[in-house]
Amino acid sequence: MVAQRSYMAKPGQLDKRWYVVDGSDQILGRLASDIAVVLMGKHRPEYTPHVDCGDFVVVTNCDKIKMTGRKMDVRHYTWYTGYPGLKLESYGDRHERKPEDLLLHAVRRMLPKNKLASQMLKKLKIYAGPEHPHQAQQPQVLEDAGKTVAS
């Protein structure tokens, strides 16, 4: 009886592709989950959990990303400054001040909690406007990113 062998990718063995995503009128969580899948490499048949198999993702127009309902007003970011009390800022205020941060933090929280996550997050490039400086990499448009199919 012959044992079946599973393919395990090795670091540097896979070619990295570049994808571009337009964030106009996209829902934040749905877009972030699709981007996290591409950054981890789960969209590839060669996916290996302990190797960074993911591709680069460039997101444009992230200042036009939306959230459903009243989440922009109701949900808040909190952080500790070192002084007594916490800082508090609504998602809407953060979106006006730093539009890239909403998507960055959403994707970061969807990545695995290990040392590979920082490598994966470095492959995410987010821009508030429609232009980006990565034309030399010839990025392909990532189809169906953030869009759900009505069933």
SERO-56864 format. One line per field, with one value per atom (N, C-alpha, C): residue number from 1; atom name; x, y, z. Coordinates in steps of 0.1 Angstrom, whole numbers. Layout:
<pts>
seq <- (NUM|...)
atom <- (CA|...)
X <- (X|...)
Y <- (Y|...)
Z <- (Z|...)
</pts>
This chain:
<pts>
seq <- (1|1|1|2|2|2|3|3|3|4|4|4|5|5|5|6|6|6|7|7|7|8|8|8|9|9|9|10|10|10|11|11|11|12|12|12|13|13|13|14|14|14|15|15|15|16|16|16|17|17|17|18|18|18|19|19|19|20|20|20|21|21|21|22|22|22|23|23|23|24|24|24|25|25|25|26|26|26|27|27|27|28|28|28|29|29|29|30|30|30|31|31|31|32|32|32|33|33|33|34|34|34|35|35|35|36|36|36|37|37|37|38|38|38|39|39|39|40|40|40|41|41|41|42|42|42|43|43|43|44|44|44|45|45|45|46|46|46|47|47|47|48|48|48|49|49|49|50|50|50|51|51|51|52|52|52|53|53|53|54|54|54|55|55|55|56|56|56|57|57|57|58|58|58|59|59|59|60|60|60|61|61|61|62|62|62|63|63|63|64|64|64|65|65|65|66|66|66|67|67|67|68|68|68|69|69|69|70|70|70|71|71|71|72|72|72|73|73|73|74|74|74|75|75|75|76|76|76|77|77|77|78|78|78|79|79|79|80|80|80|81|81|81|82|82|82|83|83|83|84|84|84|85|85|85|86|86|86|87|87|87|88|88|88|89|89|89|90|90|90|91|91|91|92|92|92|93|93|93|94|94|94|95|95|95|96|96|96|97|97|97|98|98|98|99|99|99|100|100|100|101|101|101|102|102|102|103|103|103|104|104|104|105|105|105|106|106|106|107|107|107|108|108|108|109|109|109|110|110|110|111|111|111|112|112|112|113|113|113|114|114|114|115|115|115|116|116|116|117|117|117|118|118|118|119|119|119|120|120|120|121|121|121|122|122|122|123|123|123|124|124|124|125|125|125|126|126|126|127|127|127|128|128|128|129|129|129|130|130|130|131|131|131|132|132|132|133|133|133|134|134|134|135|135|135|136|136|136|137|137|137|138|138|138|139|139|139|140|140|140|141|141|141|142|142|142|143|143|143|144|144|144|145|145|145|146|146|146|147|147|147|148|148|148|149|149|149|150|150|150|151|151|151)
atom <- (N|CA|C|N|CA|C|N|CA|C|N|CA|C|N|CA|C|N|CA|C|N|CA|C|N|CA|C|N|CA|C|N|CA|C|N|CA|C|N|CA|C|N|CA|C|N|CA|C|N|CA|C|N|CA|C|N|CA|C|N|CA|C|N|CA|C|N|CA|C|N|CA|C|N|CA|C|N|CA|C|N|CA|C|N|CA|C|N|CA|C|N|CA|C|N|CA|C|N|CA|C|N|CA|C|N|CA|C|N|CA|C|N|CA|C|N|CA|C|N|CA|C|N|CA|C|N|CA|C|N|CA|C|N|CA|C|N|CA|C|N|CA|C|N|CA|C|N|CA|C|N|CA|C|N|CA|C|N|CA|C|N|CA|C|N|CA|C|N|CA|C|N|CA|C|N|CA|C|N|CA|C|N|CA|C|N|CA|C|N|CA|C|N|CA|C|N|CA|C|N|CA|C|N|CA|C|N|CA|C|N|CA|C|N|CA|C|N|CA|C|N|CA|C|N|CA|C|N|CA|C|N|CA|C|N|CA|C|N|CA|C|N|CA|C|N|CA|C|N|CA|C|N|CA|C|N|CA|C|N|CA|C|N|CA|C|N|CA|C|N|CA|C|N|CA|C|N|CA|C|N|CA|C|N|CA|C|N|CA|C|N|CA|C|N|CA|C|N|CA|C|N|CA|C|N|CA|C|N|CA|C|N|CA|C|N|CA|C|N|CA|C|N|CA|C|N|CA|C|N|CA|C|N|CA|C|N|CA|C|N|CA|C|N|CA|C|N|CA|C|N|CA|C|N|CA|C|N|CA|C|N|CA|C|N|CA|C|N|CA|C|N|CA|C|N|CA|C|N|CA|C|N|CA|C|N|CA|C|N|CA|C|N|CA|C|N|CA|C|N|CA|C|N|CA|C|N|CA|C|N|CA|C|N|CA|C|N|CA|C|N|CA|C|N|CA|C|N|CA|C|N|CA|C|N|CA|C|N|CA|C|N|CA|C|N|CA|C|N|CA|C|N|CA|C|N|CA|C|N|CA|C|N|CA|C|N|CA|C|N|CA|C|N|CA|C|N|CA|C|N|CA|C|N|CA|C|N|CA|C|N|CA|C|N|CA|C|N|CA|C|N|CA|C|N|CA|C|N|CA|C|N|CA|C|N|CA|C|N|CA|C|N|CA|C|N|CA|C)
X <- (8|0|9|6|14|8|16|11|9|-2|-5|4|9|17|10|10|4|14|10|19|21|33|36|45|40|48|59|70|81|83|89|90|98|93|99|96|89|86|75|65|54|56|50|51|40|44|34|28|15|7|2|-2|-7|-21|-30|-44|-47|-57|-62|-77|-81|-95|-100|-112|-118|-127|-125|-133|-146|-149|-161|-174|-182|-195|-194|-183|-182|-185|-190|-192|-179|-176|-163|-159|-168|-165|-164|-172|-172|-160|-156|-144|-131|-131|-120|-118|-129|-128|-122|-127|-121|-106|-103|-88|-80|-85|-78|-75|-85|-83|-72|-71|-61|-47|-46|-34|-28|-37|-33|-29|-35|-32|-43|-54|-64|-71|-69|-76|-68|-56|-47|-48|-47|-47|-34|-23|-11|-10|-22|-22|-15|-6|1|0|-5|-8|5|16|28|37|33|40|32|38|31|29|17|14|6|3|-6|0|-9|-5|-7|-2|-3|-16|-22|-35|-33|-38|-38|-53|-56|-70|-70|-79|-80|-94|-96|-109|-114|-105|-110|-118|-117|-125|-140|-144|-158|-163|-156|-161|-173|-183|-194|-196|-205|-209|-224|-230|-245|-251|-263|-270|-263|-263|-258|-244|-237|-225|-214|-214|-204|-206|-218|-220|-220|-225|-227|-214|-206|-194|-183|-174|-163|-150|-139|-125|-122|-116|-110|-96|-88|-74|-69|-58|-53|-41|-40|-29|-18|-20|-10|-15|-24|-30|-43|-49|-61|-73|-81|-92|-88|-98|-95|-99|-92|-96|-107|-117|-129|-131|-133|-136|-145|-155|-165|-159|-164|-159|-161|-171|-174|-163|-159|-149|-135|-133|-120|-120|-131|-132|-129|-134|-131|-116|-110|-97|-86|-88|-79|-87|-91|-99|-93|-79|-72|-73|-74|-73|-85|-97|-108|-106|-101|-99|-87|-76|-64|-67|-74|-77|-87|-96|-106|-99|-89|-82|-72|-66|-56|-62|-75|-82|-86|-87|-91|-80|-68|-56|-53|-45|-41|-33|-34|-27|-14|-5|9|19|31|42|40|33|31|21|13|3|9|21|27|33|38|43|31|20|8|3|3|-2|6|19|28|25|18|15|2|-5|-17|-13|-17|-14|-28|-30|-43|-41|-50|-49|-63|-64|-77|-83|-74|-79|-79|-82|-83|-69|-58|-45|-36|-27|-17|-4|7|20|25|16|20|17|17|13|24|37|47|46|39|36|25|18|7|-4|-10|-20|-32|-38|-50|-62|-73|-85|-90|-92|-97|-112|-118|-132|-140|-152|-161|-156|-147|-142|-152|-157|-167|-181|-183|-197|-202|-214|-220|-230|-232|-241|-254|-265|-278|-283|-286|-290|-304)
Y <- (-12|0|13|22|34|45|52|63|75|82|95|106|114|125|138|146|160|170|179|189|200|203|214|224|236|247|251|255|259|274|281|296|300|309|314|306|295|287|292|299|303|318|320|334|342|354|364|372|372|380|393|403|415|417|421|423|437|443|457|455|462|462|476|479|493|492|500|500|509|514|523|515|520|514|499|495|482|482|470|469|465|471|469|455|448|435|424|426|416|418|431|433|429|431|427|412|404|390|385|390|386|390|401|405|396|393|384|370|365|352|353|363|365|367|375|377|364|355|342|332|334|324|313|314|304|303|312|312|303|298|290|275|267|252|248|256|253|258|262|268|258|264|257|265|260|269|275|269|274|282|285|292|304|315|327|325|320|317|328|339|349|358|366|376|390|399|414|419|428|434|449|456|471|475|483|488|503|507|521|525|538|544|539|537|532|543|555|565|564|556|554|541|534|522|525|516|518|507|510|499|500|488|487|493|497|502|515|516|528|525|515|511|522|531|542|551|552|561|554|542|534|527|522|514|524|520|529|521|528|524|529|521|525|521|530|527|534|528|533|542|554|563|563|556|556|565|574|582|576|580|574|576|566|567|562|560|555|566|565|574|567|574|568|576|569|575|566|572|564|560|550|545|557|564|575|586|590|599|594|582|576|575|572|572|585|596|609|613|609|613|604|591|581|571|572|563|549|549|536|527|533|526|516|520|511|497|498|485|478|485|479|471|477|470|458|460|449|437|439|428|422|430|425|416|419|410|397|396|384|375|380|371|362|352|343|351|346|353|346|348|342|351|347|355|358|349|351|363|366|377|390|393|406|406|395|393|395|389|390|404|411|425|434|431|440|440|430|428|436|442|450|465|470|485|492|502|508|523|528|542|548|560|567|571|575|580|569|572|562|559|566|563|556|548|541|540|539|538|524|515|501|496|506|502|493|495|487|472|468|454|448|456|452|444|450|443|439|428|423|427|429|433|420|421|410|410|400|400|395|400|396|399|408|412|420|415|423|422|415|413|400|399|386|382|370|365|362|367|365|351|343|329|327)
Z <- (0|0|0|-9|-11|-3|5|13|5|7|0|6|-3|2|-1|10|8|4|-4|-9|2|6|15|9|8|2|11|5|13|11|21|20|7|0|-12|-25|-23|-35|-44|-38|-45|-50|-62|-68|-61|-58|-52|-63|-62|-72|-65|-73|-68|-73|-63|-66|-62|-69|-66|-63|-53|-49|-48|-53|-52|-40|-30|-18|-19|-30|-31|-29|-20|-17|-12|-6|-1|14|19|33|40|51|57|61|68|73|61|51|40|32|30|22|30|43|52|52|52|52|39|28|15|14|19|18|27|39|48|42|34|28|17|10|0|6|17|24|30|35|41|30|18|8|7|14|14|1|-8|-21|-31|-27|-36|-32|-42|-39|-31|-32|-25|-11|-5|9|19|26|37|50|61|72|78|78|85|75|63|53|48|46|41|26|22|8|2|9|4|-6|-12|-22|-17|-25|-21|-25|-17|-20|-18|-29|-29|-28|-18|-17|-20|-29|-32|-28|-27|-23|-9|0|13|21|17|23|20|10|6|11|21|26|36|36|45|55|65|74|74|77|77|90|89|101|106|120|126|133|128|134|134|124|124|136|141|152|166|166|178|183|174|178|181|190|194|195|192|195|209|217|230|231|237|239|251|257|269|266|272|269|279|290|301|313|310|320|325|336|341|331|329|319|305|297|284|273|262|251|243|238|231|218|207|194|186|181|173|159|153|140|130|131|121|123|135|137|132|135|130|115|109|94|88|94|89|91|102|106|99|99|93|86|74|67|65|65|63|75|87|99|101|97|98|91|79|71|77|80|85|98|107|120|118|108|106|100|90|84|94|102|112|122|126|135|129|116|109|105|107|104|116|114|125|135|148|159|161|151|152|146|144|139|124|117|103|100|110|107|104|110|107|93|89|75|65|68|60|59|70|71|63|62|54|39|35|21|17|27|25|23|12|9|8|16|17|13|5|0|1|6|7|-7|-16|-29|-40|-52|-63|-69|-65|-71|-61|-67|-59|-67|-60|-66|-70|-72|-75|-89|-98|-112|-118|-114|-119|-117|-106|-103|-111|-119|-128|-120|-110|-102|-110|-107|-113|-104|-110|-102|-95|-82|-74|-76|-83|-85|-73|-71|-61|-47|-45|-32|-24|-13|-5|-10|-21|-26|-22|-17|-14|-25|-27|-37|-30|-35|-28|-31|-21|-23|-20)
</pts>
